[in-house]
């Protein structure tokens, strides 16, 4: 008679085989934002409204005014939380697609074309009648980024535009926390993805998101989510202002299957059931910008986890990607860097 371990291994392999028959390993759900990135002083960030290190929504006019007040060079790149994860997984060779609403402007064309160049599928984008969303990412000398965002067309995505068909042939749906600002949309996305047979991950995205959704967030994790990603600020906003991060990862894992707590240069903790796996950090030689660090960590982890890799290995993949992206402004890495990364995560 086969052992329980053999039966579990058989079921896992059967599940991975079934999932490999899907057309896409992952679909990202979120706002397809074009990032405008600039290095600024601490005084500059102190002089704008809102807290340093977080994300706040601004109007289109406010974004224009903010950009015009920046004296440093401003560079553009495709972004958005789920977008960063999907772009990174596309570079790793994973089959990807994206669900979000693009605008009716050149920035939207830029975003769509950049994903297509990497082999990502662009057929599930919705198209709006207003300009594309954009985010100003202000990077201070301590490498921390402060984001101010105009969601543009992305904000006009309606629950009525979402269906089970959007998630057809997708193994996994990765949802950025910013979707939680629209509760009706959140529920429609989660229910549609689950009905389509997707496993689901959510990146909590920012402490402001957690604060705004605190009354429903734990129930959403219990009812729909398989993997949740949180950094130290986000997990404290959800579970209380303390620093016992391994225990907090276990608390997240009681809400859903896998709980991840990322604590920057000090590593991460991945919990499933009562087991916590510490993930050693990969030290960045020259960290200059934390933009997309968490999104890339999620990309590396999901790249491994969706192939059935153990948490230690999947977490290492996340750390490798996170350490590389903090060494550049924004989320665009050189081809040579990607070749090195791919050799390390095989």
C-alpha positions in Angstrom: 0.0 0.0 0.0 1.4 3.4 -0.9 2.2 5.9 1.9 0.3 9.1 2.5 3.4 10.9 1.2 3.2 9.0 -2.1 -0.5 9.8 -2.4 0.2 13.5 -1.7 3.0 13.6 -4.3 0.8 11.9 -6.9 -2.0 14.4 -6.3 0.4 17.3 -6.5 2.0 16.1 -9.7 -1.5 15.5 -11.2 -2.5 19.0 -10.2 0.6 20.6 -11.8 0.0 18.5 -15.0 -3.6 19.8 -15.1 -2.5 23.4 -14.6 0.3 23.1 -17.2 -2.5 22.4 -19.8 -3.9 25.9 -19.2 -3.0 28.5 -21.8 -1.6 31.0 -19.3 0.3 30.4 -16.1 -0.9 33.7 -14.7 -3.3 36.6 -15.3 -2.6 39.9 -13.5 -5.5 42.0 -12.4 -5.0 45.7 -11.6 -4.3 49.1 -13.0 -2.0 49.3 -16.1 -0.2 52.4 -15.0 2.6 54.2 -16.8 5.2 55.2 -14.1 7.0 58.6 -14.1 10.1 58.2 -11.9 12.3 60.9 -10.4 15.0 61.2 -7.7 14.0 63.9 -5.2 15.1 65.3 -1.8 13.5 64.5 1.5 12.4 68.2 1.6 10.5 67.8 -1.6 8.5 64.8 -0.3 7.9 66.6 3.0 6.4 69.5 1.0 3.7 67.5 -0.7 0.5 66.3 0.8 0.3 62.8 2.2 2.7 60.4 4.0 6.1 59.5 2.8 6.5 55.9 1.6 2.8 55.2 0.7 0.5 55.7 -2.2 -2.3 58.3 -2.5 -4.7 59.1 -5.3 -4.6 62.5 -7.1 -6.6 64.1 -9.8 -5.2 64.4 -13.3 -4.6 68.2 -12.8 -2.8 67.5 -9.5 -0.5 64.9 -11.2 0.4 67.4 -13.9 1.2 70.0 -11.3 3.3 67.6 -9.3 5.3 66.6 -12.3 5.9 70.2 -13.3 7.3 70.9 -9.9 10.0 68.2 -10.2 13.3 69.7 -11.2 15.1 66.3 -11.7 14.9 64.2 -14.8 11.7 62.2 -15.0 11.8 58.8 -16.8 8.8 56.6 -17.9 8.2 52.9 -17.6 5.3 50.5 -17.6 4.2 49.9 -14.1 1.3 49.2 -11.7 1.7 46.7 -8.9 0.2 43.7 -10.7 1.7 45.0 -14.0 5.2 44.9 -12.5 4.7 41.3 -11.5 3.3 40.3 -14.9 6.1 42.0 -16.8 8.7 40.3 -14.6 7.1 36.8 -15.0 7.0 37.4 -18.8 10.7 38.0 -18.7 11.1 34.7 -16.9 9.4 33.0 -19.7 6.0 32.4 -18.1 2.9 32.6 -20.2 1.1 35.7 -19.0 -1.9 37.9 -19.7 -3.4 41.0 -18.0 -6.9 42.2 -17.0 -7.2 46.0 -16.6 -8.4 49.1 -18.4 -6.1 51.1 -20.7 -6.8 54.6 -21.8 -7.3 56.1 -25.3 -3.8 57.7 -25.6 -0.2 57.1 -26.6 0.6 56.0 -23.0 -1.8 53.2 -23.3 -0.3 52.1 -26.6 3.1 52.2 -25.0 2.0 50.0 -22.1 0.3 47.4 -24.4 3.2 47.3 -26.8 5.8 46.8 -24.1 3.9 43.8 -22.7 3.5 42.3 -26.2 7.2 42.6 -26.9 7.9 40.3 -23.9 5.4 37.7 -25.2 2.6 38.7 -22.8 -1.0 38.4 -24.1 -2.8 41.7 -24.5 -6.2 40.5 -25.6 -7.9 40.8 -22.1 -7.3 44.5 -21.7 -10.4 46.7 -21.6 -10.2 50.1 -23.4 -11.5 53.3 -21.9 -12.6 56.6 -23.3 -10.2 58.7 -21.1 -6.4 58.9 -20.9 -4.3 56.1 -19.3 -3.5 56.0 -15.7 -0.1 57.3 -14.5 1.9 57.2 -11.3 4.6 59.6 -10.1 7.1 57.7 -8.1 9.3 59.9 -6.0 12.6 58.3 -4.8 14.4 59.9 -1.9 18.1 59.4 -1.0 17.2 56.5 1.4 15.9 54.6 -1.7 12.3 54.7 -0.4 9.6 55.6 -3.0 6.5 57.7 -2.4 3.8 57.3 -5.0 1.1 59.7 -6.2 -1.3 58.2 -8.7 -4.0 59.3 -11.2 -5.8 56.0 -12.1 -7.2 57.6 -15.3 -9.0 54.9 -17.4 -8.1 52.2 -14.9 -10.5 53.8 -12.4 -13.4 53.4 -14.9 -13.2 49.6 -15.0 -16.7 48.4 -14.0 -17.7 45.2 -12.4 -20.1 44.8 -15.3 -17.1 44.5 -17.6 -15.7 41.5 -15.7 -16.7 37.9 -16.4 -15.6 34.3 -15.8 -14.5 34.4 -19.5 -11.8 36.9 -18.7 -10.1 34.2 -16.5 -10.6 31.3 -18.9 -7.5 29.1 -19.4 -5.6 30.8 -16.6 -3.9 28.7 -13.9 -3.6 31.6 -11.4 -4.9 35.1 -10.9 -2.7 37.7 -9.2 -4.6 40.7 -7.9 -3.1 43.9 -6.7 -4.4 45.4 -3.5 -5.3 48.7 -5.1 -8.3 46.9 -6.6 -9.7 46.9 -3.0 -10.5 50.6 -3.3 -13.4 49.5 -5.5 -15.3 46.9 -3.4 -17.8 45.8 -6.0 -15.1 45.3 -8.6 -13.0 43.3 -6.0 -15.9 40.9 -5.3 -16.6 40.5 -9.1 -13.0 39.8 -9.8 -12.5 37.3 -7.0 -15.7 35.4 -7.7 -15.0 35.3 -11.5 -11.5 34.0 -11.0 -12.6 31.4 -8.5 -15.4 30.2 -10.7 -12.9 29.9 -13.6 -10.8 27.5 -11.5 -7.9 29.9 -10.8 -5.9 29.8 -7.7 -5.6 33.4 -6.4 -3.0 35.6 -4.8 -3.3 39.2 -3.5 -0.6 41.7 -2.9 -1.8 44.1 -0.2 0.1 46.9 -2.0 0.2 49.6 0.7 -0.8 50.3 4.3 -3.4 52.8 3.0 -5.1 49.9 1.1 -5.2 47.8 4.2 -6.6 50.7 6.3 -9.3 51.3 3.7 -10.4 47.7 3.5 -9.7 46.5 7.0 -13.4 45.7 7.7 -13.6 43.2 4.9 -10.1 42.1 4.2 -9.8 39.1 6.5 -13.0 37.6 5.2 -11.9 38.1 1.6 -8.7 36.3 2.4 -10.6 33.4 4.0 -13.1 33.0 1.3 -11.1 33.5 -1.9 -7.4 33.8 -1.5 -4.6 31.1 -1.7 -1.5 33.4 -1.2 -1.3 36.8 0.4 1.8 39.0 0.2 2.4 41.8 2.8 5.3 43.9 3.8 6.0 44.9 7.4 3.8 48.1 7.2 0.9 46.3 5.6 0.9 43.3 8.0 1.0 45.6 11.0 -1.9 47.6 9.6 -3.9 44.3 9.3 -2.8 42.4 12.4 -1.6 45.0 14.8 1.4 47.2 15.5 3.9 44.6 16.5 7.1 43.0 15.0 6.8 39.2 15.6 6.8 38.7 11.8 7.1 34.8 11.8 4.0 34.6 14.0 2.2 37.2 11.8 3.0 35.1 8.7 1.3 32.2 10.5 -1.7 34.3 11.2 -2.0 35.2 7.5 -1.7 31.5 6.7 -4.7 30.8 8.9 -6.7 33.2 6.8 -5.6 31.7 3.5 -3.3 28.9 2.4 0.1 30.7 2.3 1.0 33.9 4.1 4.1 35.9 3.1 5.6 38.7 5.2 8.4 40.6 3.5 10.7 42.7 5.7 13.0 44.3 3.0 16.7 43.8 3.5 16.1 41.5 6.5 14.4 38.8 4.4 11.0 37.3 4.4 8.8 34.7 6.1 6.6 32.2 4.3 4.0 30.3 6.3 1.7 27.5 5.5 -0.2 25.8 8.2 1.9 25.9 11.3 5.2 25.8 9.4 7.2 29.0 8.8 10.0 29.1 6.3 12.5 32.0 6.8 13.8 33.3 3.5 17.3 34.8 3.6 17.7 38.1 1.8 19.8 38.5 -1.3 21.8 41.6 -0.5 21.7 44.3 -3.2 25.1 45.7 -4.0 23.8 49.2 -4.6 20.1 49.8 -3.7 18.9 53.1 -5.1 15.1 52.7 -5.6 12.6 50.3 -3.9 10.0 50.8 -6.7 8.6 47.4 -7.7 10.7 45.5 -5.1 7.7 43.8 -3.6 6.1 43.2 -7.0 9.2 41.5 -8.3 9.5 39.4 -5.1 5.9 38.2 -5.8 6.9 37.4 -9.4 9.8 35.2 -8.3 7.8 33.5 -5.7 4.9 32.7 -7.9 7.2 31.6 -10.7 8.4 28.8 -8.4 5.2 28.2 -6.4 3.1 27.6 -9.5 5.6 24.9 -10.6 5.3 23.2 -7.2 8.6 24.3 -5.9 9.1 24.3 -2.1 8.7 27.6 -0.2 12.4 28.0 0.4 13.2 27.8 -3.3 10.3 30.0 -4.4 11.2 32.5 -1.7 14.8 32.6 -2.9 13.6 33.3 -6.4 11.6 36.2 -5.0 14.6 37.5 -3.2 16.8 37.3 -6.3 14.3 39.4 -8.3 13.7 41.9 -5.5 17.4 42.5 -5.0 18.0 43.1 -8.7 15.2 45.6 -9.2 16.2 47.9 -6.3 19.5 48.5 -8.1 17.8 50.5 -10.9 15.4 53.4 -11.2 12.0 51.9 -11.8 11.2 48.3 -12.9 13.1 47.9 -16.2 16.2 45.7 -16.0 18.8 45.3 -18.7 18.7 42.1 -20.9 22.0 41.0 -19.4 20.6 41.2 -15.9 17.6 39.1 -17.0 19.9 36.5 -18.5 21.7 36.2 -15.2 18.4 36.1 -13.2 17.1 33.3 -15.4 20.2 31.2 -14.9 19.7 31.5 -11.2 16.0 30.6 -11.0 16.1 27.6 -13.3 
